[in-house]
Amino acid sequence: MKTLNSSPHVVNAVFSLLLLLFLSGCASKYPVLDGGAPPVQSTPDYLIGAGDNVNIFVWRNPELSSSVTVRPDGKITTPLIEDVPASGKTPTQLARDMEKELSVYVKNPVVTVMVGGFIGPYSEQIRVVGQAANPQALAYRDQMTLLDLIIAVGGLTEFADGNKSSIIRVVDGEWKQFGVRIDDLINRADISASVYMLPGDILIIPESWF
């Protein structure tokens, strides 16, 4: 009766095969997003974030007008007014708040807020992590697509597994994960793989095992 050859070479081969099967079986499967019409929801208003440059124009009161940067704590300070919360507000909302604050010193102030820099709050930024040439957080732009995002981060590294990438986004108040096909989009010109991004999305680009 022959016994099973248990040489180190056979053991290593069996172990490698089992490991491969294990990794294949444990590969996460997510619903795949495909390109289509822009999101049905209306385009959200821009929200001011820390680091944004804010121009405060007070009509007929140039001495009260100023250009300031939103501090890391999300607040701004202008002539006569200190520590006004700005982060997370629209420019119009901030303008109304400034009018209320200035009404103590000026009769019927009229304020206009103009924003530059366009960093936005963290909750509205799109983050790219993993095997991108330049992983980073980007401000959301109207009708931004996956293709726009890949261009912005300089493409993928040579180790990226584009078709196993995924997008994490909030759906009905819960975080959900969806697969995307970046290799098909870039290497096969499959434009249906260029899905629309939403504010707060996180794009994860994994490293290929082989």
ZAZATI-338001 format. One record per residue (C-alpha): residue number from 0; residue in three letters; chain; x, y, z. Coordinates in nm, 2 decimals. Example, Ala and Ser with C-alpha at 12.3 -4.5 7.8 and 13.67 -1.06 7.14 Angstrom:
<fimars>
(fimar 0, "ALA", "A", (1.23, -0.45, 0.78));
(fimar 1, "SER", "A", (1.37, -0.11, 0.71));
</fimars>
This chain:
<fimars>
(fimar 0, "MET", "A", (0.00, 0.00, 0.00));
(fimar 1, "LYS", "A", (0.15, 0.33, -0.11));
(fimar 2, "THR", "A", (0.16, 0.62, 0.13));
(fimar 3, "LEU", "A", (0.10, 0.98, 0.04));
(fimar 4, "ASN", "A", (0.41, 1.17, -0.05));
(fimar 5, "SER", "A", (0.45, 1.43, 0.23));
(fimar 6, "SER", "A", (0.77, 1.59, 0.11));
(fimar 7, "PRO", "A", (0.81, 1.96, 0.18));
(fimar 8, "HIS", "A", (0.75, 2.04, -0.19));
(fimar 9, "VAL", "A", (0.42, 1.87, -0.19));
(fimar 10, "VAL", "A", (0.32, 2.03, 0.14));
(fimar 11, "ASN", "A", (0.41, 2.37, 0.01));
(fimar 12, "ALA", "A", (0.22, 2.32, -0.31));
(fimar 13, "VAL", "A", (-0.09, 2.20, -0.12));
(fimar 14, "PHE", "A", (-0.06, 2.49, 0.12));
(fimar 15, "SER", "A", (-0.03, 2.74, -0.17));
(fimar 16, "LEU", "A", (-0.34, 2.59, -0.34));
(fimar 17, "LEU", "A", (-0.54, 2.61, -0.02));
(fimar 18, "LEU", "A", (-0.43, 2.97, 0.04));
(fimar 19, "LEU", "A", (-0.53, 3.07, -0.31));
(fimar 20, "LEU", "A", (-0.87, 2.90, -0.27));
(fimar 21, "PHE", "A", (-0.92, 3.07, 0.07));
(fimar 22, "LEU", "A", (-0.84, 3.41, -0.07));
(fimar 23, "SER", "A", (-1.07, 3.36, -0.37));
(fimar 24, "GLY", "A", (-1.35, 3.25, -0.15));
(fimar 25, "CYS", "A", (-1.31, 3.54, 0.09));
(fimar 26, "ALA", "A", (-1.30, 3.80, -0.19));
(fimar 27, "SER", "A", (-1.56, 4.06, -0.11));
(fimar 28, "LYS", "A", (-1.85, 4.09, -0.35));
(fimar 29, "TYR", "A", (-2.03, 4.42, -0.38));
(fimar 30, "PRO", "A", (-2.31, 4.53, -0.61));
(fimar 31, "VAL", "A", (-2.14, 4.69, -0.92));
(fimar 32, "LEU", "A", (-2.22, 5.05, -1.01));
(fimar 33, "ASP", "A", (-2.26, 5.12, -1.38));
(fimar 34, "GLY", "A", (-2.28, 5.45, -1.56));
(fimar 35, "GLY", "A", (-2.61, 5.61, -1.63));
(fimar 36, "ALA", "A", (-2.80, 5.94, -1.59));
(fimar 37, "PRO", "A", (-2.68, 6.20, -1.34));
(fimar 38, "PRO", "A", (-2.82, 6.15, -0.99));
(fimar 39, "VAL", "A", (-3.18, 6.24, -0.96));
(fimar 40, "GLN", "A", (-3.13, 6.45, -0.65));
(fimar 41, "SER", "A", (-3.08, 6.82, -0.71));
(fimar 42, "THR", "A", (-2.72, 6.94, -0.69));
(fimar 43, "PRO", "A", (-2.65, 7.03, -0.33));
(fimar 44, "ASP", "A", (-2.55, 7.39, -0.24));
(fimar 45, "TYR", "A", (-2.19, 7.45, -0.17));
(fimar 46, "LEU", "A", (-2.10, 7.43, 0.19));
(fimar 47, "ILE", "A", (-1.81, 7.64, 0.33));
(fimar 48, "GLY", "A", (-1.53, 7.44, 0.49));
(fimar 49, "ALA", "A", (-1.22, 7.51, 0.70));
(fimar 50, "GLY", "A", (-0.94, 7.65, 0.47));
(fimar 51, "ASP", "A", (-1.19, 7.82, 0.23));
(fimar 52, "ASN", "A", (-1.12, 8.19, 0.16));
(fimar 53, "VAL", "A", (-1.43, 8.40, 0.23));
(fimar 54, "ASN", "A", (-1.48, 8.75, 0.10));
(fimar 55, "ILE", "A", (-1.73, 8.95, 0.32));
(fimar 56, "PHE", "A", (-1.87, 9.25, 0.13));
(fimar 57, "VAL", "A", (-2.08, 9.49, 0.34));
(fimar 58, "TRP", "A", (-2.26, 9.74, 0.12));
(fimar 59, "ARG", "A", (-2.17, 10.10, 0.18));
(fimar 60, "ASN", "A", (-1.94, 10.00, 0.46));
(fimar 61, "PRO", "A", (-1.60, 9.92, 0.30));
(fimar 62, "GLU", "A", (-1.43, 9.94, 0.64));
(fimar 63, "LEU", "A", (-1.63, 9.64, 0.75));
(fimar 64, "SER", "A", (-1.56, 9.44, 0.43));
(fimar 65, "SER", "A", (-1.28, 9.19, 0.45));
(fimar 66, "SER", "A", (-1.13, 8.87, 0.30));
(fimar 67, "VAL", "A", (-1.06, 8.60, 0.56));
(fimar 68, "THR", "A", (-0.97, 8.23, 0.57));
(fimar 69, "VAL", "A", (-1.20, 8.00, 0.76));
(fimar 70, "ARG", "A", (-1.00, 7.87, 1.06));
(fimar 71, "PRO", "A", (-0.95, 7.50, 1.14));
(fimar 72, "ASP", "A", (-1.22, 7.54, 1.41));
(fimar 73, "GLY", "A", (-1.46, 7.64, 1.13));
(fimar 74, "LYS", "A", (-1.50, 8.01, 1.24));
(fimar 75, "ILE", "A", (-1.41, 8.35, 1.10));
(fimar 76, "THR", "A", (-1.33, 8.69, 1.25));
(fimar 77, "THR", "A", (-1.40, 9.02, 1.07));
(fimar 78, "PRO", "A", (-1.40, 9.38, 1.17));
(fimar 79, "LEU", "A", (-1.63, 9.42, 1.48));
(fimar 80, "ILE", "A", (-1.73, 9.06, 1.47));
(fimar 81, "GLU", "A", (-1.54, 8.77, 1.63));
(fimar 82, "ASP", "A", (-1.57, 8.39, 1.61));
(fimar 83, "VAL", "A", (-1.86, 8.36, 1.37));
(fimar 84, "PRO", "A", (-1.92, 7.99, 1.28));
(fimar 85, "ALA", "A", (-1.88, 7.95, 0.90));
(fimar 86, "SER", "A", (-1.80, 7.58, 0.83));
(fimar 87, "GLY", "A", (-2.10, 7.38, 0.71));
(fimar 88, "LYS", "A", (-2.30, 7.68, 0.60));
(fimar 89, "THR", "A", (-2.38, 7.80, 0.25));
(fimar 90, "PRO", "A", (-2.25, 8.15, 0.15));
(fimar 91, "THR", "A", (-2.61, 8.28, 0.17));
(fimar 92, "GLN", "A", (-2.66, 8.15, 0.52));
(fimar 93, "LEU", "A", (-2.33, 8.30, 0.64));
(fimar 94, "ALA", "A", (-2.43, 8.63, 0.48));
(fimar 95, "ARG", "A", (-2.76, 8.64, 0.68));
(fimar 96, "ASP", "A", (-2.57, 8.55, 1.00));
(fimar 97, "MET", "A", (-2.32, 8.83, 0.94));
(fimar 98, "GLU", "A", (-2.61, 9.08, 0.88));
(fimar 99, "LYS", "A", (-2.76, 8.98, 1.22));
(fimar 100, "GLU", "A", (-2.42, 9.03, 1.39));
(fimar 101, "LEU", "A", (-2.35, 9.36, 1.23));
(fimar 102, "SER", "A", (-2.70, 9.50, 1.29));
(fimar 103, "VAL", "A", (-2.58, 9.58, 1.64));
(fimar 104, "TYR", "A", (-2.34, 9.84, 1.49));
(fimar 105, "VAL", "A", (-2.49, 9.92, 1.15));
(fimar 106, "LYS", "A", (-2.85, 10.00, 1.06));
(fimar 107, "ASN", "A", (-2.99, 9.74, 0.81));
(fimar 108, "PRO", "A", (-2.66, 9.60, 0.69));
(fimar 109, "VAL", "A", (-2.65, 9.42, 0.35));
(fimar 110, "VAL", "A", (-2.39, 9.15, 0.33));
(fimar 111, "THR", "A", (-2.27, 8.94, 0.04));
(fimar 112, "VAL", "A", (-2.04, 8.64, 0.09));
(fimar 113, "MET", "A", (-1.81, 8.51, -0.19));
(fimar 114, "VAL", "A", (-1.61, 8.20, -0.15));
(fimar 115, "GLY", "A", (-1.27, 8.10, -0.30));
(fimar 116, "GLY", "A", (-1.05, 7.80, -0.27));
(fimar 117, "PHE", "A", (-1.34, 7.55, -0.26));
(fimar 118, "ILE", "A", (-1.22, 7.30, -0.01));
(fimar 119, "GLY", "A", (-1.55, 7.24, 0.16));
(fimar 120, "PRO", "A", (-1.62, 7.05, 0.48));
(fimar 121, "TYR", "A", (-1.49, 6.69, 0.53));
(fimar 122, "SER", "A", (-1.84, 6.55, 0.50));
(fimar 123, "GLU", "A", (-1.87, 6.68, 0.14));
(fimar 124, "GLN", "A", (-1.52, 6.59, 0.02));
(fimar 125, "ILE", "A", (-1.45, 6.29, -0.20));
(fimar 126, "ARG", "A", (-1.16, 6.08, -0.07));
(fimar 127, "VAL", "A", (-0.94, 5.85, -0.28));
(fimar 128, "VAL", "A", (-0.73, 5.59, -0.10));
(fimar 129, "GLY", "A", (-0.51, 5.30, -0.19));
(fimar 130, "GLN", "A", (-0.33, 5.24, -0.52));
(fimar 131, "ALA", "A", (-0.39, 5.58, -0.68));
(fimar 132, "ALA", "A", (-0.09, 5.78, -0.82));
(fimar 133, "ASN", "A", (-0.18, 6.06, -0.59));
(fimar 134, "PRO", "A", (-0.43, 5.96, -0.31));
(fimar 135, "GLN", "A", (-0.61, 6.27, -0.18));
(fimar 136, "ALA", "A", (-0.93, 6.43, -0.07));
(fimar 137, "LEU", "A", (-1.10, 6.65, -0.33));
(fimar 138, "ALA", "A", (-1.39, 6.89, -0.32));
(fimar 139, "TYR", "A", (-1.71, 6.76, -0.49));
(fimar 140, "ARG", "A", (-1.80, 6.92, -0.82));
(fimar 141, "ASP", "A", (-2.13, 6.92, -0.99));
(fimar 142, "GLN", "A", (-2.18, 6.60, -1.20));
(fimar 143, "MET", "A", (-1.83, 6.47, -1.12));
(fimar 144, "THR", "A", (-1.77, 6.12, -1.25));
(fimar 145, "LEU", "A", (-1.54, 5.84, -1.17));
(fimar 146, "LEU", "A", (-1.33, 5.92, -1.48));
(fimar 147, "ASP", "A", (-1.29, 6.28, -1.36));
(fimar 148, "LEU", "A", (-1.18, 6.16, -1.02));
(fimar 149, "ILE", "A", (-0.92, 5.92, -1.17));
(fimar 150, "ILE", "A", (-0.78, 6.20, -1.38));
(fimar 151, "ALA", "A", (-0.76, 6.43, -1.08));
(fimar 152, "VAL", "A", (-0.55, 6.18, -0.88));
(fimar 153, "GLY", "A", (-0.32, 6.11, -1.17));
(fimar 154, "GLY", "A", (-0.44, 5.76, -1.26));
(fimar 155, "LEU", "A", (-0.35, 5.43, -1.09));
(fimar 156, "THR", "A", (-0.02, 5.27, -0.98));
(fimar 157, "GLU", "A", (0.12, 4.97, -1.16));
(fimar 158, "PHE", "A", (0.01, 4.76, -0.86));
(fimar 159, "ALA", "A", (-0.36, 4.86, -0.87));
(fimar 160, "ASP", "A", (-0.64, 4.62, -0.92));
(fimar 161, "GLY", "A", (-0.88, 4.86, -1.08));
(fimar 162, "ASN", "A", (-1.17, 4.62, -1.13));
(fimar 163, "LYS", "A", (-1.18, 4.53, -0.76));
(fimar 164, "SER", "A", (-1.21, 4.89, -0.65));
(fimar 165, "SER", "A", (-1.51, 5.00, -0.46));
(fimar 166, "ILE", "A", (-1.70, 5.31, -0.36));
(fimar 167, "ILE", "A", (-1.83, 5.36, 0.00));
(fimar 168, "ARG", "A", (-2.12, 5.60, 0.02));
(fimar 169, "VAL", "A", (-2.41, 5.69, 0.25));
(fimar 170, "VAL", "A", (-2.74, 5.55, 0.13));
(fimar 171, "ASP", "A", (-3.05, 5.61, 0.33));
(fimar 172, "GLY", "A", (-2.84, 5.71, 0.63));
(fimar 173, "GLU", "A", (-2.62, 5.39, 0.62));
(fimar 174, "TRP", "A", (-2.27, 5.33, 0.48));
(fimar 175, "LYS", "A", (-2.28, 5.09, 0.18));
(fimar 176, "GLN", "A", (-2.01, 4.96, -0.05));
(fimar 177, "PHE", "A", (-2.03, 4.92, -0.43));
(fimar 178, "GLY", "A", (-1.79, 4.78, -0.68));
(fimar 179, "VAL", "A", (-1.66, 4.98, -0.97));
(fimar 180, "ARG", "A", (-1.47, 4.88, -1.28));
(fimar 181, "ILE", "A", (-1.17, 5.12, -1.32));
(fimar 182, "ASP", "A", (-0.97, 4.88, -1.54));
(fimar 183, "ASP", "A", (-1.26, 4.85, -1.78));
(fimar 184, "LEU", "A", (-1.30, 5.22, -1.79));
(fimar 185, "ILE", "A", (-0.93, 5.31, -1.85));
(fimar 186, "ASN", "A", (-0.80, 5.01, -2.05));
(fimar 187, "ARG", "A", (-1.11, 4.90, -2.24));
(fimar 188, "ALA", "A", (-1.27, 5.24, -2.29));
(fimar 189, "ASP", "A", (-1.60, 5.11, -2.13));
(fimar 190, "ILE", "A", (-1.77, 5.44, -2.06));
(fimar 191, "SER", "A", (-2.05, 5.27, -1.88));
(fimar 192, "ALA", "A", (-1.80, 5.21, -1.60));
(fimar 193, "SER", "A", (-1.77, 5.59, -1.54));
(fimar 194, "VAL", "A", (-2.03, 5.62, -1.26));
(fimar 195, "TYR", "A", (-2.14, 5.95, -1.11));
(fimar 196, "MET", "A", (-1.98, 6.05, -0.77));
(fimar 197, "LEU", "A", (-2.17, 6.19, -0.48));
(fimar 198, "PRO", "A", (-2.05, 6.42, -0.20));
(fimar 199, "GLY", "A", (-1.88, 6.22, 0.08));
(fimar 200, "ASP", "A", (-1.79, 5.92, -0.14));
(fimar 201, "ILE", "A", (-1.48, 5.72, -0.06));
(fimar 202, "LEU", "A", (-1.30, 5.54, -0.35));
(fimar 203, "ILE", "A", (-1.09, 5.25, -0.24));
(fimar 204, "ILE", "A", (-0.84, 5.11, -0.49));
(fimar 205, "PRO", "A", (-0.68, 4.78, -0.37));
(fimar 206, "GLU", "A", (-0.35, 4.63, -0.46));
(fimar 207, "SER", "A", (-0.34, 4.34, -0.70));
(fimar 208, "TRP", "A", (-0.23, 4.00, -0.55));
(fimar 209, "PHE", "A", (-0.07, 3.90, -0.88));
</fimars>
